Amino acid sequence: MAAALNNLPDQELALHLKEGNSSAFTVIYERYWKQLFVMASKRLGDEDEAEEIVQEIFLNLWRRRETFNLTTGFANYLAIAVKFEILDSMRKRAHVSKYNQALGHSFTEADESMLRQMDMSELQQKLQLTIKTLPEKCQLVFKLKHEHGFSQKQIANELNISEKTVEAHLSKARKVLKSKLGCLLMIIIATYWQKINS
């Protein structure tokens, strides 16, 4: 069955994938696995970690198949996924200088736009779950700021607390969220709140 799909363009393969066609997934995997592995290996300098990252990307693609929509070719989509996973891996390994360098030179506006389309629902869910781990008052301050657009002074008046306390809550929220979401935090927040307020 996979052989019959070999010559299909990416958009048609994506449609078959969405229907749960494992043969289409196999074709996508065989078509792009090697180039993604080479890309990840060059950036990480570690073939084992590169293989693990690429496998995880394809596993996520299969898990999300029912809601997956391809807006560009798989080559572009998967390349952005590799960049995202590499940056996340660098953050987890606490290679701060390498992470900052990668952040400055690897991501373009086009990459960020792709990330918004690519994993935004998954990242939004992660954002919400992370917000729920904050203390109750901290959650409230954060939501008033980012969901309702309150100023720090307005939040202070609304909750009958000082502006200094508001800033402390926001600082704590940002620290926790940044530790969980890294460089994508502001992209996620901006896109998420824009969506719910539209």
N, CA and C of each residue as an Amber inpcrd file, in Angstrom:
protein
   594
   0.8270000  -1.2100000   0.0000000   0.0000000   0.0000000   0.0000000
   0.8600000   1.2580000   0.0000000   1.9510000   1.2330000   0.8050000
   2.8310000   2.3990000   0.8920000   3.4260000   2.7370000  -0.4570000
   3.7620000   1.6930000  -1.2450000   4.3720000   1.9210000  -2.5580000
   3.4470000   2.7220000  -3.4620000   2.1420000   2.4860000  -3.3510000
   1.1700000   3.1930000  -4.1850000   1.0940000   4.6770000  -3.8340000
   1.5600000   5.0320000  -2.6410000   1.5000000   6.4220000  -2.1990000
   2.8090000   7.1730000  -2.4040000   3.8330000   6.4550000  -2.8110000
   5.1760000   7.0350000  -2.8820000   5.2810000   8.3000000  -3.7050000
   4.5290000   8.3820000  -4.7760000   4.6490000   9.5170000  -5.6840000
   3.6560000  10.6510000  -5.4070000   2.8750000  10.5030000  -4.3500000
   1.8960000  11.5410000  -4.0310000   2.5870000  12.7820000  -3.4670000
   2.0720000  13.9790000  -3.7920000   2.6300000  15.1990000  -3.1970000
   2.2890000  15.2730000  -1.7120000   2.9950000  16.1290000  -1.0050000
   2.8250000  16.2340000   0.4380000   1.3870000  16.5220000   0.8650000
   0.7210000  17.4080000   0.1480000  -0.6400000  17.7890000   0.5490000
  -1.5800000  16.5890000   0.5290000  -1.4340000  15.7230000  -0.4750000
  -2.2890000  14.5320000  -0.5410000  -1.9160000  13.5240000   0.5410000
  -0.6220000  13.4060000   0.8010000  -0.1900000  12.5250000   1.8890000
  -0.7480000  13.0020000   3.2210000  -0.7730000  14.3190000   3.4010000
  -1.2980000  14.8980000   4.6440000  -2.7660000  14.5380000   4.8330000
  -3.5250000  14.5360000   3.7500000  -4.9430000  14.1760000   3.8250000
  -5.1130000  12.7050000   4.2180000  -4.2800000  11.8350000   3.6130000
  -4.3240000  10.4120000   3.9700000  -3.9260000  10.2100000   5.4300000
  -2.9180000  10.9720000   5.8620000  -2.4690000  10.8860000   7.2490000
  -3.5970000  11.2590000   8.2050000  -4.3080000  12.3150000   7.8740000
  -5.3980000  12.7900000   8.7190000  -6.4850000  11.7330000   8.8650000
  -6.6290000  10.8980000   7.8460000  -7.6240000   9.8220000   7.8810000
  -7.1130000   8.5980000   8.6420000  -5.8670000   8.6850000   9.1420000
  -5.3140000   7.5800000   9.9180000  -4.6310000   6.5220000   9.0810000
  -4.2260000   6.8830000   7.8660000  -3.5730000   5.9370000   6.9610000
  -2.1120000   5.7550000   7.3730000  -1.8050000   4.6040000   7.9640000
  -0.4410000   4.3610000   8.4470000   0.5560000   4.2370000   7.2990000
   0.0930000   3.8130000   6.1300000   0.9860000   3.7100000   4.9770000
   1.4560000   5.0930000   4.5310000   0.5540000   6.0910000   4.6030000
   0.9320000   7.4620000   4.2650000   1.9740000   7.9680000   5.2570000
   1.7820000   7.6230000   6.5140000   2.7650000   8.0150000   7.5410000
   4.1260000   7.3980000   7.2380000   4.1300000   6.1410000   6.8310000
   5.3830000   5.4540000   6.4910000   6.0980000   6.1560000   5.3470000
   5.3370000   6.5750000   4.3400000   5.9290000   7.2860000   3.1950000
   6.5440000   8.6020000   3.6480000   5.8210000   9.3450000   4.4690000
   6.3300000  10.6300000   4.9870000   7.6060000  10.3950000   5.7870000
   7.5740000   9.3790000   6.6340000   8.7300000   9.0510000   7.4700000
   9.9470000   8.7170000   6.6040000   9.7620000   7.8410000   5.6360000
  10.8760000   7.4100000   4.7880000  11.3700000   8.5400000   3.8740000
  10.4870000   9.4480000   3.5270000  10.8480000  10.5540000   2.6420000
  11.6900000  11.6100000   3.3630000  11.4270000  11.8170000   4.6490000
  12.0550000  12.9510000   5.3410000  12.9310000  12.5910000   6.5420000
  12.9090000  11.3210000   6.9770000  13.6410000  10.9920000   8.1940000
  15.1270000  11.3210000   8.0920000  15.7740000  10.9060000   7.0110000
  17.2270000  11.0580000   6.9000000  17.6590000  12.5180000   6.9210000
  16.9640000  13.3750000   6.1570000  17.3910000  14.7710000   6.1110000
  17.1760000  15.4680000   7.4580000  16.1400000  15.0700000   8.1800000
  15.9180000  15.6420000   9.5100000  16.9950000  15.1640000  10.4810000
  17.3680000  13.9060000  10.3720000  18.4060000  13.3540000  11.2370000
  19.7380000  14.0580000  10.9940000  20.0790000  14.2670000   9.7280000
  21.3320000  14.9590000   9.3850000  21.3190000  16.3790000   9.9320000
  20.1900000  17.0710000   9.7800000  20.0510000  18.4380000  10.2640000
  20.2410000  18.4890000  11.7880000  19.5550000  17.6000000  12.4860000
  19.6310000  17.5890000  13.9480000  21.0330000  17.1980000  14.4210000
  21.6570000  16.2420000  13.7430000  23.0010000  15.8030000  14.1280000
  24.0110000  16.9360000  14.0060000  23.9120000  17.6980000  12.9150000
  24.8510000  18.8040000  12.6950000  24.6880000  19.8740000  13.7670000
  23.4550000  20.1480000  14.1410000  23.2010000  21.2030000  15.1280000
  23.5700000  20.7660000  16.5440000  23.3360000  19.4920000  16.8640000
  23.5420000  19.0100000  18.2290000  24.9200000  18.3940000  18.4460000
  25.5090000  17.8440000  17.3670000  26.7770000  17.1450000  17.5120000
  26.6330000  15.8410000  18.2780000  25.4400000  15.2880000  18.2920000
  25.1580000  14.0610000  19.0510000  24.1190000  13.2550000  18.2730000
  24.5720000  12.1550000  17.6570000  23.6760000  11.3780000  16.8000000
  22.5560000  10.6950000  17.5790000  22.8630000  10.2290000  18.7890000
  21.8360000   9.5600000  19.5930000  20.7110000  10.5270000  19.9540000
  21.0940000  11.7380000  20.3810000  20.0940000  12.7330000  20.7370000
  19.3170000  13.1860000  19.5020000  20.0410000  13.3050000  18.3760000
  19.3930000  13.7040000  17.1220000  18.3420000  12.6800000  16.7120000
  18.6840000  11.4090000  16.8310000  17.7320000  10.3490000  16.4710000
  16.5170000  10.3870000  17.3850000  16.7560000  10.6070000  18.6610000
  15.6500000  10.6730000  19.6200000  14.7100000  11.8350000  19.3020000
  15.2760000  12.9740000  18.9490000  14.4770000  14.1560000  18.6160000
  13.6270000  13.9090000  17.3750000  14.2430000  13.3400000  16.3410000
  13.5170000  13.0920000  15.0890000  12.4020000  12.0730000  15.3050000
  12.6850000  11.0350000  16.0850000  11.6480000  10.0360000  16.3770000
  10.4770000  10.6770000  17.1070000  10.7850000  11.5720000  18.0420000
   9.7290000  12.2370000  18.8140000   8.8720000  13.1190000  17.9070000
   9.4980000  13.7830000  16.9420000   8.7550000  14.6280000  16.0080000
   7.7550000  13.7920000  15.2070000   8.2030000  12.6420000  14.7250000
   7.3030000  11.7920000  13.9550000   6.2200000  11.1630000  14.8370000
   6.5700000  10.8270000  16.0680000   5.5530000  10.3100000  16.9900000
   4.4720000  11.3530000  17.2410000   4.9040000  12.6040000  17.4370000
   3.9300000  13.6850000  17.6520000   3.0630000  13.9070000  16.4240000
   3.6650000  13.7700000  15.2510000   2.8950000  13.9180000  14.0100000
   1.7980000  12.8590000  13.9420000   2.1370000  11.6310000  14.2970000
   1.1420000  10.5510000  14.2650000   0.0700000  10.7560000  15.3290000
   0.4970000  11.1670000  16.5320000  -0.4710000  11.3820000  17.6120000
  -1.4750000  12.4790000  17.2470000  -1.0220000  13.4940000  16.5180000
  -1.8630000  14.6450000  16.1950000  -2.5000000  14.5330000  14.8170000
  -2.4560000  13.3570000  14.2190000  -2.8760000  13.1950000  12.8270000
  -4.3130000  13.6500000  12.5610000  -5.2140000  13.4100000  13.5230000
  -6.6270000  13.7150000  13.2860000  -6.9050000  15.2120000  13.2190000
  -6.0870000  16.0020000  13.8740000  -6.2860000  17.4620000  13.8740000
  -5.2350000  18.1690000  13.0430000  -4.3720000  17.4010000  12.3760000
  -3.2410000  17.9720000  11.6530000  -3.6830000  18.6160000  10.3380000
  -3.1590000  19.8160000  10.0800000  -3.3990000  20.4960000   8.8080000
  -2.0650000  20.9980000   8.2710000  -1.7300000  20.6190000   7.0530000
  -0.4710000  21.0310000   6.4360000  -0.6980000  22.2800000   5.6060000
  -0.0150000  23.3730000   5.9800000  -0.1650000  24.6260000   5.2370000
   0.9590000  24.8350000   4.2370000   2.0870000  24.1540000   4.4640000
   3.2020000  24.1730000   3.5080000   3.6390000  22.7340000   3.3270000
   4.7460000  22.5100000   2.6390000   5.2240000  21.1480000   2.4650000
   5.7700000  20.5640000   3.7600000   5.8830000  19.2360000   3.8070000
   6.4110000  18.5810000   4.9980000   7.8620000  18.9650000   5.2630000
   8.6400000  19.2400000   4.2090000  10.0510000  19.5970000   4.4060000
  10.1620000  20.8330000   5.2880000   9.3560000  21.8480000   4.9870000
   9.3760000  23.0940000   5.7630000   8.8220000  22.8690000   7.1650000
   7.6970000  22.2010000   7.2370000   7.0420000  21.9260000   8.5170000
   7.9730000  21.1640000   9.4650000   8.5790000  20.0990000   8.9620000
   9.4130000  19.2520000   9.7990000  10.7310000  19.9260000  10.1620000
  11.2440000  20.7620000   9.2590000  12.4770000  21.5040000   9.5640000
  12.2500000  22.4540000  10.7350000  11.0860000  23.1110000  10.7440000
  10.7520000  24.0080000  11.8540000  10.5870000  23.1990000  13.1450000
   9.9830000  22.0260000  13.0320000   9.8120000  21.1690000  14.2040000
  11.1650000  20.7790000  14.7880000  12.1310000  20.4920000  13.9160000
  13.4750000  20.1490000  14.3820000  14.0940000  21.3290000  15.1280000
  13.9740000  22.5380000  14.5700000  14.5150000  23.7270000  15.2390000
  13.9020000  23.8820000  16.6310000  12.5980000  23.7250000  16.7070000
  11.8930000  23.8690000  17.9860000  12.3980000  22.8570000  19.0070000
  12.5150000  21.5970000  18.5830000  12.9430000  20.5380000  19.5060000
  14.3970000  20.7350000  19.9350000  15.2450000  21.2070000  19.0150000
  16.6490000  21.4360000  19.3590000  16.7660000  22.5520000  20.3870000
  16.0380000  23.6300000  20.1740000  16.0720000  24.7280000  21.1390000
  15.5600000  24.2720000  22.4980000  14.5120000  23.4710000  22.4890000
  13.9660000  22.9680000  23.7440000  14.9700000  22.0580000  24.4350000
  15.6800000  21.2440000  23.6520000  16.6910000  20.3520000  24.1980000
  17.8380000  21.1470000  24.8140000  18.2600000  22.2120000  24.1170000
  19.3330000  23.0590000  24.6410000  18.9210000  23.6960000  25.9660000
  17.6610000  24.1410000  26.0150000  17.1720000  24.7630000  27.2520000
  17.1980000  23.7500000  28.3920000  16.7380000  22.5410000  28.1110000
  16.6830000  21.5170000  29.1480000  18.0730000  21.1500000  29.6400000
  19.0330000  21.1710000  28.7520000  20.4090000  20.8390000  29.1480000
  21.1130000  22.0390000  29.7760000  20.3910000  23.1640000  29.8280000
  20.9200000  24.3780000  30.4600000  22.1870000  24.8870000  29.7890000
  22.2840000  24.6700000  28.4700000  23.4010000  25.2440000  27.7270000
  23.0170000  26.6700000  27.3440000  23.1160000  27.5620000  28.3050000
  22.5680000  28.8970000  28.1570000  23.1650000  29.6560000  26.9810000
  24.4810000  29.6810000  26.8820000  25.0990000  30.4750000  25.8230000
  24.7700000  29.9120000  24.4470000  24.7860000  28.5860000  24.3450000
  24.4630000  27.9460000  23.0730000  23.0010000  28.1660000  22.7190000
  22.1580000  28.1040000  23.7360000  20.7230000  28.3330000  23.5500000
  20.4490000  29.7490000  23.0570000  21.0770000  30.7180000  23.6940000
  20.8680000  32.1090000  23.2930000  21.3680000  32.3690000  21.8810000
  22.4940000  31.7500000  21.5370000  23.0280000  31.9190000  20.1860000
  22.0700000  31.3130000  19.1600000  21.5690000  30.1280000  19.4660000
  20.6250000  29.4750000  18.5490000  19.3580000  30.2870000  18.4050000
  18.8990000  30.8310000  19.5220000  17.6810000  31.6350000  19.5000000
  17.8570000  32.8610000  18.6160000  19.0420000  33.4420000  18.6790000
  19.2900000  34.6600000  17.9070000  19.4630000  34.4280000  16.4290000
  19.9340000  33.2250000  16.0570000  20.2720000  33.0060000  14.6530000
  19.4320000  31.9490000  13.9380000  18.7160000  31.1190000  14.6940000
  17.9940000  30.0230000  14.0570000  16.5470000  30.3650000  13.7260000
  15.9230000  31.2310000  14.5390000  14.5230000  31.5350000  14.3240000
  14.3330000  32.8040000  13.5170000  13.4770000  32.7450000  12.5430000
  13.1130000  33.9060000  11.7440000  11.6370000  34.1850000  11.9910000
  11.1560000  35.3000000  11.4590000   9.7220000  35.5950000  11.5940000
   8.8910000  34.5020000  10.9440000   9.3920000  33.9730000   9.8420000
   8.6610000  32.9000000   9.1520000   8.5750000  31.6630000  10.0290000
   9.6670000  31.3750000  10.7690000   9.6550000  30.2270000  11.6740000
   8.5930000  30.4050000  12.7400000   8.5460000  31.6080000  13.3230000
   7.5810000  31.8680000  14.3860000   6.1600000  31.7420000  13.8690000
   5.9450000  32.2250000  12.6360000   4.6230000  32.1090000  12.0260000
   4.2530000  30.6410000  11.8570000   5.2350000  29.8470000  11.4300000
   4.9890000  28.4190000  11.2440000   4.6730000  27.7450000  12.5720000
   5.3920000  28.1380000  13.6230000   5.1600000  27.5470000  14.9320000
   3.7590000  27.8410000  15.4270000   3.2640000  29.0500000  15.1020000
   1.9070000  29.4090000  15.5150000   0.9050000  28.4180000  14.9290000
   1.1230000  28.0490000  13.6540000   0.1980000  27.1340000  12.9880000
   0.4630000  25.6890000  13.4020000   1.7120000  25.3900000  13.6470000
   2.1360000  24.0150000  13.7940000   1.7030000  23.3650000  15.1000000
   2.0720000  23.9640000  16.2010000   1.8720000  23.3150000  17.4880000
   1.0890000  24.1960000  18.4520000   0.3820000  25.2010000  17.9310000
  -0.1970000  26.1790000  18.8310000  -1.2450000  25.5790000  19.7640000
  -2.0600000  24.6750000  19.2630000  -3.0860000  24.0990000  20.1390000
  -2.4330000  23.3150000  21.2720000  -1.3790000  22.5800000  20.9400000
  -0.6630000  21.8110000  21.9460000   0.0280000  22.7320000  22.9470000
   0.6420000  23.8110000  22.4390000   1.3500000  24.7490000  23.3070000
   0.3780000  25.5520000  24.1710000  -0.7760000  25.8830000  23.6010000
  -1.7980000  26.5960000  24.3830000  -2.2540000  25.7350000  25.5640000
  -2.4110000  24.4500000  25.2890000  -2.8310000  23.5360000  26.3520000
  -1.7660000  23.4890000  27.4490000  -0.5140000  23.4480000  27.0220000
   0.5860000  23.4270000  27.9830000   0.6170000  24.7190000  28.7890000
   0.3430000  25.8490000  28.1090000   0.2890000  27.1400000  28.7990000
  -0.7750000  27.1070000  29.8870000  -1.9660000  26.6330000  29.5370000
  -3.0690000  26.6050000  30.4980000  -2.7610000  25.6840000  31.6810000
  -2.1810000  24.5300000  31.3960000  -1.8310000  23.5990000  32.4710000
  -0.7740000  24.2010000  33.3900000   0.1700000  24.9380000  32.7900000
   1.2200000  25.5650000  33.5890000   0.6490000  26.6950000  34.4420000
  -0.2710000  27.4830000  33.8740000  -0.9100000  28.5630000  34.6310000
  -1.6210000  27.9900000  35.8630000  -2.2290000  26.8130000  35.6970000
  -2.9710000  26.1970000  36.8010000  -2.0690000  25.7330000  37.9410000
  -0.7660000  25.6300000  37.6720000   0.1570000  25.2450000  38.7460000
   0.5440000  26.4480000  39.6140000   0.2000000  27.6550000  39.1500000
   0.5300000  28.8650000  39.9190000  -0.3970000  28.9840000  41.1220000
   0.0520000  29.6570000  42.1860000  -0.8540000  29.9410000  43.3060000
  -2.0810000  30.7140000  42.8120000  -3.1930000  30.5710000  43.5060000
  -4.4720000  31.1430000  43.0580000  -4.3870000  32.6450000  42.7780000
  -3.8050000  33.4040000  43.6840000  -3.7230000  34.8590000  43.5060000
  -2.8130000  35.2040000  42.3200000  -1.7610000  34.4280000  42.1710000
  -0.8190000  34.6330000  41.0640000  -1.5080000  34.3760000  39.7180000
  -2.3060000  33.3100000  39.6660000  -3.0940000  33.0180000  38.4590000
  -4.0130000  34.1830000  38.1140000  -4.7000000  34.6970000  39.1200000
  -5.6690000  35.7660000  38.9070000  -4.9950000  37.0200000  38.3740000
  -3.8800000  37.3880000  38.9840000  -3.1390000  38.5710000  38.5330000
  -2.6770000  38.3940000  37.0900000  -2.1470000  37.2290000  36.7850000
  -1.6570000  36.9580000  35.4320000  -2.7780000  37.0540000  34.3990000
  -3.9350000  36.4780000  34.7150000  -5.0630000  36.4970000  33.7760000
  -5.6360000  37.9010000  33.6090000  -5.6940000  38.6530000  34.7050000
  -6.1720000  40.0360000  34.5880000  -5.2590000  40.8420000  33.6650000
  -3.9730000  40.5770000  33.7740000  -2.9950000  41.2960000  32.9580000
  -3.0810000  40.8860000  31.4920000  -3.0540000  39.5910000  31.2240000
  -2.9130000  39.1130000  29.8450000  -4.2380000  38.7720000  29.1640000
  -5.2480000  38.3960000  29.9430000  -6.5390000  38.0530000  29.3360000
  -7.4420000  39.2750000  29.2280000  -7.4140000  40.1120000  30.2530000
  -8.3150000  41.2590000  30.2820000  -7.6250000  42.5910000  29.9960000
  -6.2980000  42.5650000  29.8910000  -5.5660000  43.7640000  29.5270000
  -5.4990000  44.8250000  30.6090000  -5.6420000  44.4130000  31.8750000
  -5.5700000  45.3720000  32.9760000  -4.1380000  45.8850000  33.1310000
  -4.0060000  47.1450000  33.5310000  -2.7020000  47.6750000  33.9100000
  -2.3890000  47.1890000  35.3250000  -1.1420000  47.3540000  35.7410000
  -0.7880000  46.9180000  37.0920000  -1.5500000  47.7290000  38.1380000
  -1.7690000  49.0090000  37.8470000  -2.5240000  49.8480000  38.7750000
  -3.9710000  49.3710000  38.8840000  -4.5820000  49.0210000  37.7500000
  -5.9610000  48.5340000  37.7470000  -6.0780000  47.2160000  38.5080000
  -5.0770000  46.3460000  38.3370000  -5.0890000  45.0640000  39.0530000
  -5.0000000  45.3130000  40.5540000  -4.1150000  46.2310000  40.9290000
  -3.9500000  46.5590000  42.3530000  -5.2630000  47.0510000  42.9510000
  -5.9500000  47.9320000  42.2160000  -7.2350000  48.4570000  42.6950000
  -8.3000000  47.3720000  42.7530000  -8.3260000  46.5360000  41.7390000
  -9.3310000  45.4720000  41.6570000  -9.1880000  44.4730000  42.8050000
  -7.9420000  44.1300000  43.1510000  -7.6970000  43.0970000  44.1600000
  -7.3430000  43.6760000  45.5270000  -7.3190000  45.0070000  45.5670000
  -7.0060000  45.6850000  46.8250000  -5.6350000  45.2650000  47.3830000
  -4.6490000  45.2720000  46.4900000  -3.2710000  44.9740000  46.8780000
  -2.3750000  46.0670000  46.2980000  -1.1380000  46.1200000  46.7150000
  -0.2230000  47.1540000  46.2250000   0.2890000  46.7990000  44.8250000
   0.7110000  47.8270000  44.0990000   1.2860000  47.5870000  42.7700000
   2.5570000  46.7510000  42.8740000   3.2840000  46.9270000  43.9700000
   4.4980000  46.1450000  44.1810000   4.1630000  44.6590000  44.3050000
   3.0430000  44.3550000  44.9550000   2.6030000  42.9640000  45.0910000
   2.1720000  42.4060000  43.7330000   1.5060000  43.2530000  42.9480000
   1.1060000  42.8500000  41.5910000   2.3470000  42.4780000  40.7830000
   3.3650000  43.3280000  40.8250000   4.6020000  43.0730000  40.0830000
   5.2620000  41.7890000  40.5470000   5.2070000  41.5350000  41.8510000
   5.8030000  40.3030000  42.3940000   5.0830000  39.0660000  41.8520000
   3.7430000  39.1410000  41.7960000   2.9680000  38.0210000  41.2480000
   3.2820000  37.8030000  39.7700000   3.3420000  38.8850000  39.0140000
   3.6330000  38.7820000  37.5790000   5.0290000  38.2370000  37.3380000
   5.9670000  38.6860000  38.1420000   7.3510000  38.2180000  38.0120000
   7.4420000  36.7210000  38.2810000   6.7240000  36.2790000  39.3130000
   6.7210000  34.8520000  39.6440000   6.0820000  34.0410000  38.5220000
   4.9580000  34.5480000  37.9890000   4.2660000  33.8510000  36.9020000
   5.1700000  33.7300000  35.6800000   5.8240000  34.8350000  35.3220000
   6.7090000  34.8180000  34.1510000   7.8560000  33.8350000  34.3440000
   8.3980000  33.8000000  35.5580000   9.5230000  32.9070000  35.8390000
   9.1170000  31.4400000  35.6850000   7.9610000  31.0990000  36.2360000
   7.4800000  29.7180000  36.1520000   7.1680000  29.3400000  34.7030000
   6.4560000  30.2240000  34.0130000   6.0700000  29.9370000  32.6310000
   7.2840000  29.8570000  31.7120000   8.2390000  30.7450000  31.9320000
   9.4380000  30.7280000  31.0910000  10.2370000  29.4580000  31.2990000
  10.2730000  28.9640000  32.5410000  11.0080000  27.7270000  32.8180000
  10.3710000  26.5350000  32.1050000   9.0520000  26.6120000  31.9030000
   8.3320000  25.5110000  31.2550000   8.2690000  25.6610000  29.7300000
   8.1690000  26.9040000  29.2620000   7.9000000  27.1410000  27.8410000
   9.0520000  27.8020000  27.0920000  10.0450000  28.2860000  27.8190000
  11.2230000  28.8360000  27.1750000  10.9480000  30.0200000  26.2730000
  11.6760000  30.0660000  25.1360000  11.6510000  31.2330000  24.2640000
  10.3060000  31.4440000  23.5840000   9.4390000  30.4290000  23.5980000
   8.1600000  30.5460000  22.8980000   7.0640000  31.1710000  23.7560000
   7.4070000  31.4910000  25.0010000   6.3880000  31.9750000  25.9350000
   5.5940000  33.1400000  25.3780000   6.2740000  34.2000000  24.9260000
   5.5660000  35.3920000  24.4840000   4.7740000  35.1490000  23.1970000
   5.3020000  34.2760000  22.3240000   4.5610000  33.9250000  21.0990000
   3.2460000  33.2490000  21.4740000   3.3360000  32.2980000  22.4070000
   2.1510000  31.5510000  22.8260000   1.1350000  32.4740000  23.4850000
   1.6090000  33.2880000  24.4270000   0.7070000  34.1840000  25.1480000
   0.0170000  35.1390000  24.1800000   0.8110000  35.7610000  23.3120000
   0.2560000  36.7480000  22.3810000  -0.8010000  36.1150000  21.4780000
  -0.4790000  34.9290000  20.9440000  -1.4070000  34.2660000  20.0270000
  -2.6360000  33.7660000  20.7530000  -2.4370000  33.2160000  21.9470000
  -3.5580000  32.6450000  22.7010000  -4.5480000  33.7230000  23.1230000
  -4.0650000  34.7940000  23.7540000  -4.9870000  35.8020000  24.2330000
  -5.6480000  36.5480000  23.0780000  -4.8930000  36.6990000  21.9680000
  -5.4940000  37.3410000  20.8010000  -6.6710000  36.5060000  20.2970000
  -6.4930000  35.1970000  20.3160000  -7.5470000  34.3000000  19.8170000
  -8.8010000  34.3590000  20.6990000  -8.6000000  34.3150000  22.0200000
  -9.7890000  34.2710000  22.8860000 -10.4760000  35.6290000  22.9970000
  -9.7530000  36.6890000  22.6410000 -10.3570000  38.0090000  22.7030000
 -10.8980000  38.4830000  21.3460000 -10.7240000  37.6430000  20.3110000
 -11.1820000  38.0610000  18.9830000 -12.6610000  37.7410000  18.7960000
